[in-house]
Amino acid sequence: MPRIELPACFADVKQLPALPHDVHHLIKALADDGLDYAGLARVLETHPTICSRLIALAIRLGSTTTASR
């Protein structure tokens, strides 16, 4: 198998993050152009790991945006 070279922006990355085993359900739902908030909620309610990571990401992004103002 040929070696794949990563772009320079990944030079300091030592390990890729682990994704929840059921992340493919969320990706499939997000690819649907007709997905509404209720549909997204139905997908997320059965995947607590994804929900907790999304909440943590939103909190981090919120604190970053607030700090930069």
C-alpha positions, 0 to 999 in steps of 0.5 A: 500500500502506498504511503499517503502524505498528510498536508502540513497543517497536520504535521503536529497531529500525533493521533486522530480522534476516536469517533463514536461507533454510531457516527455514520447514522448522524452523517447519513441524516445530515446528508439529507436535505429534507432533515428538519430539527425534529428529525435531527432530534430523533437521530440524536436522542438514541446516540448519547455519545454524539450528543455529549460531544456536540454539546462540548463542542458548542460550549467550547466554540461559545467560550472562544467566540465570547473571549474574542469579542 
